[in-house]
Amino acid sequence: MNFPINFSEILASLIFGSIGFVAFIYGKKNQCWAPMIIGGLLMGYTYLVTGIIWTYVIGILLTVALFVLKDY
């Protein structure tokens, strides 16, 4: 199987994975479920989504949801 990987996919994975990791650790320290769940989703969704536009759209939406739901 040949999976073509380009720079923009690697960059998106790095950016949103890093945001997800920090959110997961923040949620774990403060015992908040929403940042932990959204952080886990941010770290893992790039493996399931094909297409760079959808990768950025979903990543931006999850990051916005992280800031909106950070207190829950």
C-alpha positions as CSV (number, residue, x, y, z in Angstrom):
1,M,0.0,0.0,0.0
2,N,1.3,3.4,-1.0
3,F,0.2,6.3,1.1
4,P,1.2,9.6,-0.4
5,I,2.2,12.0,2.4
6,N,2.8,15.7,1.8
7,F,4.2,18.5,4.0
8,S,0.8,20.0,4.7
9,E,-0.6,16.8,6.1
10,I,2.5,16.4,8.4
11,L,2.2,20.0,9.5
12,A,-1.5,19.6,10.3
13,S,-0.9,16.4,12.2
14,L,1.9,18.1,14.2
15,I,-0.1,21.3,15.0
16,F,-3.4,19.7,16.0
17,G,-1.7,16.7,17.7
18,S,0.3,19.1,19.9
19,I,-2.8,21.1,20.8
20,G,-4.5,17.9,21.6
21,F,-1.7,16.7,23.8
22,V,-1.6,19.9,25.8
23,A,-5.4,19.9,26.1
24,F,-5.4,16.3,27.3
25,I,-2.8,17.0,30.0
26,Y,-4.7,20.1,31.1
27,G,-7.9,18.1,31.4
28,K,-6.2,15.3,33.3
29,K,-4.6,17.7,35.8
30,N,-7.8,19.7,36.4
31,Q,-10.1,16.6,36.2
32,C,-12.2,18.1,33.4
33,W,-13.6,15.6,30.9
34,A,-14.2,17.9,28.0
35,P,-10.6,18.9,27.4
36,M,-9.5,15.3,27.8
37,I,-12.0,14.0,25.2
38,I,-11.4,16.8,22.7
39,G,-7.6,16.5,23.3
40,G,-7.8,12.8,22.5
41,L,-9.8,13.5,19.4
42,L,-7.3,16.1,18.2
43,M,-4.5,13.7,18.7
44,G,-6.1,10.8,16.8
45,Y,-8.4,12.2,14.1
46,T,-5.7,12.9,11.6
47,Y,-5.1,9.2,11.2
48,L,-8.7,8.7,10.1
49,V,-9.4,11.7,7.9
50,T,-8.2,11.8,4.3
51,G,-8.0,15.1,2.5
52,I,-6.1,18.1,3.7
53,I,-9.1,20.5,3.7
54,W,-11.1,18.2,5.9
55,T,-8.1,17.8,8.2
56,Y,-7.8,21.5,8.8
57,V,-11.6,22.1,9.0
58,I,-12.1,19.4,11.6
59,G,-9.0,20.5,13.5
60,I,-10.1,24.1,13.7
61,L,-13.6,23.1,14.8
62,L,-12.2,20.8,17.5
63,T,-9.9,23.6,18.7
64,V,-12.7,26.1,18.9
65,A,-14.8,23.5,20.8
66,L,-11.9,23.1,23.2
67,F,-12.0,26.8,24.1
68,V,-15.8,26.9,24.3
69,L,-16.1,23.8,26.4
70,K,-13.0,24.2,28.6
71,D,-14.8,24.6,31.9
72,Y,-16.9,21.4,31.6
